Amino acid sequence: MKFFLILSFILFSVFCYAQSNKAGFDSIEFTHGYIMTQKGGKYGLMSHKERELIPTEYESLEFTRGYIMAQKDGMYGLMSHQGKELIPTKYESLEFTRGYIITEKDGMYGVRNHHGKELAPTKYKSIDFARGYIITEKDGMYGMRDNQGKELVPTKYESLSFNFDKVIGTKNDKQYILDID
């Protein structure tokens, strides 16, 4: 009886593998409740019901912070577990920080939210965060955006500082109280 149970289990496993591997993948890995496929050095993702979510065309797929970071042609992007592209695979790097995603391309940085919405285009030399605002810097000048991406202060001040609930901008050795409401 024990022998037949073991034999049945082995045959069932082989049958399931053969069904899952009907596309001829080099390897299949079950991870995070999904099926990671690999063929010819490229990766893809299928649902547990074998529905293709992400085609097998990416150099890497990594589950991270509830998303999938995808790499294609050496560039990175972000996808949902259902395969929806949130951030296109056109960035040299993506970094999760303070609830935002920093994008980098050609030495310039931008900001996106966790839904992929661009809050600051990838055109700044540096990005920082202060008191819930996005601080942008380009060519030695600073500006500020709110957490929805609206530009509150154009990137034209030599420095920005906070004094209580006011923002002080410095330009040409003069200080200005900036209206950010």
N, C-alpha and C positions, 0 to 999 in steps of 0.2 A: 504494500500500500504506500509506504514512504517513498519507494522507488518511483511509483507512478505519479505521485505528487511532484517530486523533483523533476521528473521528465516532462510533465505537463507545464511546469513553471518555465523550464528551459525553452520548450517549444513555443510557448506564449511570448516569451521575451524575444526570441528570434523573429517571430511573426511580427511583433510590434516594431522591432528595429527595421525589418524589411519594409513595412508600410511607411514608417517615418522617413526611410532613406530612399524612397521611390524616385527622388530627383537625382540620386547618385552623388550625395555629398561626401566629401573626404572625411568629415567628422560631424558628430552631432553631440551637443552638450545640453542637458536640462539644467536651467539656471533661473532663479527668481520666478519660477512658474512659467517660463517660456522655453522655447527650443532654439538654441543658438546653432546656426548652421555654418559650415566652413567648406569652401570648395575653391581650389586653386589659389589659396592664400587670401581669399576674400571671405567676409563674414556677413551673415544676415540673421533675421529673427523671424520665428514663426510662433503662432499661438499654440497652446497645448492641443488644439484641435487641428493643427497643421495648416492653418491659414497663414499665408505669407504676410507679415507685417512690415518688414524691412527687407528689400531684395539683397541677395548675397553678392554685394558689390563694394563693400567697405573694407578698408585695411584693418580697422579695429572697431569694435563696439564695446562700450564699457558702461555698466550700470553705475550711476552715481547720483546721489541725492534725489532719487525718485525719477530720474531721467536717464536717457541713453546718450552718452557722448559718442559721436561717430567721427571716424577719420576717413577721408577720401582724398586721394591725390595729395597727401601730406597736410591737408587742411582739416580743421575741426568744425563741427556743428553740433546741434543738440536736437534730440527727437523725443517725442513722448513714447511710452511703452506701446502705443497703438500704431507707431510708425509715422505720426504726423511730424513734419519738419517744423521745429520751433525757431531754430537759428540755422541758416544755411551753412553748409560745409565750405566756408570760404575764409576762415580765420586761422592764423598761425597758432593761437592758443585761446582757451576759454578758462576763466578763473571764477569760481564761486566765492563771493565775499559779501558779508553784511546783507544777505538777502538779494543781492544783485549778481549779474554775470558780467565780468569784464571781458571785452573782446579785444584782440590784438591782431593788427595786420600792418605790415610794413613799418613797424616801430611806432605805430600810433594806436591809441586806445579809445574804446567807447564803452557804453553801458547798456545792458538790456535787463528787463525784469524776468521773473521766472516763467512768464508766458512767452518770452521771446520778443516782446515789444521793445523797439529801440527807444531808449531814453536819452542817449547822447550818441551821436554818430561817431564812428571810429576814425576820428581826425585830430585827437588831442594827444599832446606829448605826455600828459599824465592825468590821472583821475584820482580824486580823493573824496572822502565823505566827512561831513561835519554837521552835527545837529539835525540829521535827517535830510540833508541836502547833498547834491552831487556837485563837487567842485572840479571845474575843468581848467586845464592849463595848456596853452599853446603859444609858442614863441615868447615865453616869459610873461605872458599876460594871463590873468585869471578871470573866471566867470562862474556862474552858479545856476543850477537847474533844480527844480523840485523833484519829488520822488515819482512824478508822473512824466517827467521829461521836459516840462515846460521851462523855457529859458527865462530865468528871473533877472539875471545880471549877465549882460554880454561879456564875452571873454576879451576885455580891454583894460583891465585894472592890473597894476603892478603887484598889488596884494589885496587880500580880503581878510577881514577879521570880524569877529562877533563881539558886540558889547551889549550885554543884556539881550534884548529882543531885536536889536538893530544890527545891520551889516554895514561895516565901514569899508569903503573902497579907496585905495590910494592910486592916484594917477598924476604924473608930472609933479611930484612932491606936494600934492594937495590931497586932502582927505574929503570924502563925500559920504554922507549918510544915504544909503541906497534903499529905495522902496522895493520890497520884495512881496508885498501883498497883492 
